[in-house]
Amino acid sequence: MLRLEEVERPEPAEGEVLIRVRAASVNPVDWKFRRGIVPKQLPAVLGNDVSGIVELSHASDYSEGDEVFGIAPSGAYAEFATAPAALIANKPAGVTHEQAAAIPVGGLTAWQALFDRGGLTRGQAALIAGAAGGVGHFAVQFAKHADARVIGTGSARNRDFVFGLAPSSSRTSPSWSPTATCAWRSHRRSRSPTCPRRMSSASPGTSAAS
Ligand SMILES: NC(=O)c1ccc[n+]([C@@H]2O[C@H](COP(=O)([O-])OP(=O)(O)OC[C@H]3O[C@@H](n4cnc5c(N)ncnc54)[C@H](OP(=O)(O)O)[C@@H]3O)[C@@H](O)[C@H]2O)c1
């Protein structure tokens, strides 16, 4: 059960900061904690992703008043949260707290999948299932940034959104070739009529490219 309660303010340890929380976000793992699918010692403050202002710093890289975002192990669904310096970064001025709080876990997941686990390097192809999703839309941008050829799957309604994640000049590069473009097809509807014949054998829910 999730309850609103008054609790002690968390104290930052050496190397940590205390953050006055301005925004937090919800990730799949949060409902998995609530349903007991992922174990967590209770009682606990939920929420990993945080963006806010440093209230107190025991970390050399951060000072009071810094705007930061990242992962808060003490729990982000609270007025105050603590985080080690290694799990936060300075929030860019042009990014709102709400936007920044949507980045950490989804972005980290995409990064780990592509580079830490996948070992993606320049010139390779990355097939990103659910390219419009919370993780997928980061993966598309990271893979493009790494100069990979990106192939994404998703609903037709999200096609323009996903293409908008890459600079338009890149769409004509080999990584956004017509074949790769046609790999962007609905997994719930029939294939795009603009896709070449060889694409048509792909079954719903799959992506294909030559
Ligand atoms: N978000 C995180 O921080 C995080 C962290 C670790 C692991 N994960 C895991 O990563 C996966 C994706 O998470 P997410 O946050 O990115 O979820 P999400 O935002 O809900 O995105 C899910 C994506 O999957 C696609 N999809 C949905 N039903 C589908 C189907 N039947 N066949 C093919 N594609 C389908 C959707 O495509 P359309 O919308 O285009 O239809 C959507 O882009 C989940 O398994 C989640 O548990 C997420």
The ligand as an SDF file (V2000), in Angstrom:
LIG
                    3D

 48 52  0  0  0  0  0  0  0  0999 V2000
   11.2980    2.7640  -18.2160 N   0  0  0  0  0  0  0  0  0  0  0  0
   12.2620    2.2660  -17.4580 C   0  0  0  0  0  0  0  0  0  0  0  0
   12.8890    2.9940  -16.6970 O   0  0  0  0  0  0  0  0  0  0  0  0
   12.6400    0.8110  -17.5380 C   0  0  0  0  0  0  0  0  0  0  0  0
   13.7530    0.3590  -16.8120 C   0  0  0  0  0  0  0  0  0  0  0  0
   14.1220   -0.9950  -16.8970 C   0  0  0  0  0  0  0  0  0  0  0  0
   13.3620   -1.8480  -17.6650 C   0  0  0  0  0  0  0  0  0  0  0  0
   12.2600   -1.3690  -18.3120 N   0  0  0  0  0  0  0  0  0  0  0  0
   11.4980   -2.3300  -19.1290 C   0  0  0  0  0  0  0  0  0  0  0  0
   11.6690   -1.9590  -20.5110 O   0  0  0  0  0  0  0  0  0  0  0  0
   10.4470   -2.2210  -21.2140 C   0  0  0  0  0  0  0  0  0  0  0  0
    9.9570   -0.9450  -21.8730 C   0  0  0  0  0  0  0  0  0  0  0  0
    9.7060    0.0070  -20.8510 O   0  0  0  0  0  0  0  0  0  0  0  0
    9.2260    1.4550  -21.2300 P   0  0  0  0  0  0  0  0  0  0  0  0
    9.2530    2.2700  -19.9860 O   0  0  0  0  0  0  0  0  0  0  0  0
    9.9970    1.9350  -22.4060 O   0  0  0  0  0  0  0  0  0  0  0  0
    7.7100    1.1630  -21.6230 O   0  0  0  0  0  0  0  0  0  0  0  0
    6.7030    2.0560  -22.4930 P   0  0  0  0  0  0  0  0  0  0  0  0
    7.0580    3.5000  -22.3750 O   0  0  0  0  0  0  0  0  0  0  0  0
    5.3360    1.6160  -22.1310 O   0  0  0  0  0  0  0  0  0  0  0  0
    7.0320    1.6120  -23.9730 O   0  0  0  0  0  0  0  0  0  0  0  0
    6.6860    0.3350  -24.3850 C   0  0  0  0  0  0  0  0  0  0  0  0
    6.8860    0.2400  -25.8950 C   0  0  0  0  0  0  0  0  0  0  0  0
    6.5560   -1.0710  -26.2770 O   0  0  0  0  0  0  0  0  0  0  0  0
    5.7500   -1.0210  -27.4400 C   0  0  0  0  0  0  0  0  0  0  0  0
    4.7500   -2.0920  -27.3540 N   0  0  0  0  0  0  0  0  0  0  0  0
    3.6950   -2.1550  -26.5360 C   0  0  0  0  0  0  0  0  0  0  0  0
    2.9810   -3.2760  -26.7830 N   0  0  0  0  0  0  0  0  0  0  0  0
    3.6260   -3.9150  -27.7830 C   0  0  0  0  0  0  0  0  0  0  0  0
    3.4000   -5.1250  -28.4950 C   0  0  0  0  0  0  0  0  0  0  0  0
    2.3410   -5.9110  -28.2170 N   0  0  0  0  0  0  0  0  0  0  0  0
    4.2850   -5.4960  -29.4610 N   0  0  0  0  0  0  0  0  0  0  0  0
    5.3560   -4.7180  -29.7480 C   0  0  0  0  0  0  0  0  0  0  0  0
    5.6160   -3.5540  -29.1220 N   0  0  0  0  0  0  0  0  0  0  0  0
    4.7650   -3.1650  -28.1380 C   0  0  0  0  0  0  0  0  0  0  0  0
    5.0830    0.3250  -27.4890 C   0  0  0  0  0  0  0  0  0  0  0  0
    5.0660    0.7530  -28.8150 O   0  0  0  0  0  0  0  0  0  0  0  0
    3.9620    1.8000  -29.4050 P   0  0  0  0  0  0  0  0  0  0  0  0
    3.6210    2.7760  -28.2900 O   0  0  0  0  0  0  0  0  0  0  0  0
    4.6780    2.4380  -30.5520 O   0  0  0  0  0  0  0  0  0  0  0  0
    2.7920    0.9480  -29.7750 O   0  0  0  0  0  0  0  0  0  0  0  0
    6.0060    1.2020  -26.6470 C   0  0  0  0  0  0  0  0  0  0  0  0
    6.8330    1.9950  -27.4850 O   0  0  0  0  0  0  0  0  0  0  0  0
    9.4570   -2.7780  -20.1740 C   0  0  0  0  0  0  0  0  0  0  0  0
    9.5290   -4.1620  -20.2210 O   0  0  0  0  0  0  0  0  0  0  0  0
   10.0050   -2.2590  -18.8570 C   0  0  0  0  0  0  0  0  0  0  0  0
    9.6270   -3.0680  -17.7750 O   0  0  0  0  0  0  0  0  0  0  0  0
   11.9060   -0.0740  -18.2980 C   0  0  0  0  0  0  0  0  0  0  0  0
  1  2  1  0
  2  3  2  0
  2  4  1  0
  4  5  1  0
  4 48  2  0
  5  6  2  0
  6  7  1  0
  7  8  2  0
  8  9  1  0
  8 48  1  0
  9 10  1  0
  9 46  1  0
 10 11  1  0
 11 12  1  0
 11 44  1  0
 12 13  1  0
 13 14  1  0
 14 15  2  0
 14 16  1  0
 14 17  1  0
 17 18  1  0
 18 19  2  0
 18 20  1  0
 18 21  1  0
 21 22  1  0
 22 23  1  0
 23 24  1  0
 23 42  1  0
 24 25  1  0
 25 26  1  0
 25 36  1  0
 26 27  1  0
 26 35  1  0
 27 28  2  0
 28 29  1  0
 29 30  1  0
 29 35  2  0
 30 31  1  0
 30 32  2  0
 32 33  1  0
 33 34  2  0
 34 35  1  0
 36 37  1  0
 36 42  1  0
 37 38  1  0
 38 39  2  0
 38 40  1  0
 38 41  1  0
 42 43  1  0
 44 45  1  0
 44 46  1  0
 46 47  1  0
M  CHG  2   8   1  16  -1
M  END
$$$$
